[in-house]
């Protein structure tokens, strides 16, 4: 490296050497970024191929499961063909269960504290907020006639 530096100093000269070194550094950086981009693209394509293979195996397994379920369902239908149509329809199509909405019975506008109300009332803790005017009126000394 030192030998290359001395030859560059002699050939290029001391005035132009910093500018040339900067330019060479930028070009090397661009080349490294390009090589990294190519590597990442190759890795992505390899991962994509692996994912495609995995997808095809999963799809094949799903088709196998579907065909086995269909064959077992057709076998079941053949076995039940001797029974009445009502029994078959009851087995195949159960009645839908209709759930009724129940209100949670909670007032969402009311803030619930962690301390129970009975504890607050027993210990004399204020449970209602007073406005500034109400507080002044409550504690204002009244004239005694």
C-alpha positions as CSV (number, residue, x, y, z in Angstrom):
1,X,0.0,0.0,0.0
2,X,2.8,2.4,0.8
3,X,4.5,1.6,-2.5
4,X,1.2,2.4,-4.4
5,X,0.9,5.6,-2.4
6,X,4.5,6.7,-3.2
7,X,4.0,5.9,-7.0
8,X,0.6,7.8,-7.0
9,X,2.3,10.8,-5.3
10,X,5.1,10.9,-7.9
11,X,2.8,10.3,-10.9
12,X,-0.2,12.5,-10.0
13,X,1.6,15.1,-7.9
14,X,0.9,16.5,-4.4
15,X,-1.7,19.1,-5.6
16,X,-4.1,16.7,-7.3
17,X,-3.6,13.7,-5.0
18,X,-6.4,14.6,-2.4
19,X,-8.9,15.2,-5.2
20,X,-8.0,11.9,-7.0
21,X,-8.1,10.0,-3.6
22,X,-11.6,11.4,-2.9
23,X,-12.8,10.4,-6.4
24,X,-11.4,6.9,-6.1
25,X,-13.0,6.5,-2.6
26,X,-16.4,7.5,-4.0
27,X,-16.1,5.1,-6.9
28,X,-15.1,2.3,-4.6
29,X,-18.1,3.1,-2.4
30,X,-20.4,3.0,-5.4
31,X,-19.0,-0.3,-6.5
32,X,-19.5,-1.8,-3.0
33,X,-23.1,-0.6,-2.9
34,X,-23.7,-2.1,-6.3
35,X,-22.2,-5.4,-5.3
36,X,-24.3,-5.4,-2.1
37,X,-27.5,-4.6,-4.1
38,X,-26.7,-7.5,-6.5
39,X,-26.1,-9.9,-3.5
40,X,-29.4,-8.9,-1.8
41,X,-31.3,-9.3,-5.1
42,X,-29.9,-12.8,-5.5
43,X,-30.8,-13.7,-1.9
44,X,-34.3,-12.4,-2.4
45,X,-34.8,-14.5,-5.6
46,X,-33.5,-17.6,-3.7
47,X,-35.9,-16.9,-0.8
48,X,-38.7,-16.4,-3.3
49,X,-38.0,-19.7,-5.0
50,X,-38.0,-21.4,-1.6
51,X,-41.3,-19.8,-0.7
52,X,-42.8,-20.9,-4.0
53,X,-41.7,-24.5,-3.3
54,X,-43.2,-24.3,0.2
55,X,-46.4,-22.9,-1.2
56,X,-46.8,-25.7,-3.7
57,X,-46.2,-28.3,-1.0
58,X,-48.8,-26.7,1.3
59,X,-51.3,-26.5,-1.6
60,X,-50.7,-30.2,-2.4
61,X,-51.3,-31.1,1.3
62,X,-54.5,-29.0,1.3
63,X,-55.8,-30.8,-1.8
64,X,-55.0,-34.2,-0.2
65,X,-56.9,-33.2,3.0
66,X,-59.9,-31.9,0.9
67,X,-60.1,-35.0,-1.1
68,X,-60.0,-37.2,2.0
69,X,-62.7,-35.2,3.6
70,X,-64.9,-35.4,0.5
71,X,-64.4,-39.1,0.2
72,X,-65.3,-39.6,3.9
73,X,-68.3,-37.4,3.5
74,X,-69.5,-39.4,0.4
75,X,-69.0,-42.6,2.4
76,X,-71.1,-41.2,5.2
77,X,-73.8,-40.2,2.8
78,X,-73.9,-43.7,1.3
79,X,-74.2,-45.2,4.8
80,X,-77.0,-42.8,5.7
81,X,-78.9,-43.2,2.4
82,X,-80.9,-46.0,3.9
83,X,-82.2,-43.7,6.7
84,X,-85.0,-41.2,6.3
85,X,-84.5,-37.9,4.5
86,X,-85.4,-36.0,7.7
87,X,-82.7,-37.6,9.7
88,X,-80.2,-36.8,6.9
89,X,-81.2,-33.2,6.7
90,X,-81.0,-32.8,10.5
91,X,-77.5,-34.2,10.5
92,X,-76.3,-32.1,7.6
93,X,-78.0,-28.8,8.4
94,X,-78.3,-28.1,12.1
95,X,-80.6,-25.3,13.1
96,X,-78.8,-22.0,13.5
97,X,-78.4,-20.6,17.0
98,X,-79.5,-17.0,17.3
99,X,-77.8,-15.1,20.1
100,X,-79.6,-12.2,21.6
101,X,-77.7,-8.9,22.4
102,X,-77.4,-8.1,26.0
103,X,-76.5,-4.6,27.1
104,X,-73.5,-4.6,29.5
105,X,-75.5,-2.4,32.0
106,X,-72.6,0.0,32.6
107,X,-72.7,3.7,32.4
108,X,-69.5,4.4,30.3
109,X,-69.7,8.1,31.1
110,X,-69.3,7.6,34.8
111,X,-65.8,7.2,36.0
112,X,-65.4,4.3,38.4
113,X,-62.8,4.8,41.1
114,X,-60.8,2.0,42.7
115,X,-62.0,2.8,46.2
116,X,-65.5,1.4,47.0
117,X,-68.3,3.9,47.6
118,X,-69.2,2.5,51.0
119,X,-65.6,3.0,52.2
120,X,-65.7,6.6,51.0
121,X,-69.0,7.4,52.7
122,X,-67.8,5.8,56.0
123,X,-64.5,7.8,56.0
124,X,-66.1,11.1,54.9
125,X,-64.3,11.3,51.5
126,X,-65.9,13.7,49.1
127,X,-67.4,11.9,46.1
128,X,-68.8,14.8,44.2
129,X,-66.8,17.7,42.7
130,X,-67.8,21.2,43.5
131,X,-67.3,24.1,41.1
132,X,-65.3,27.1,42.3
133,X,-68.3,29.2,42.8
134,X,-70.1,26.5,44.8
135,X,-67.1,26.0,47.0
136,X,-66.8,29.7,47.7
137,X,-70.5,29.9,48.5
138,X,-70.3,26.9,50.8
139,X,-67.4,28.2,52.9
140,X,-68.3,31.9,52.8
141,X,-69.1,33.1,56.3
142,X,-72.8,34.0,56.7
143,X,-74.0,37.1,58.5
144,X,-75.8,36.4,61.6
145,X,-78.7,38.7,62.3
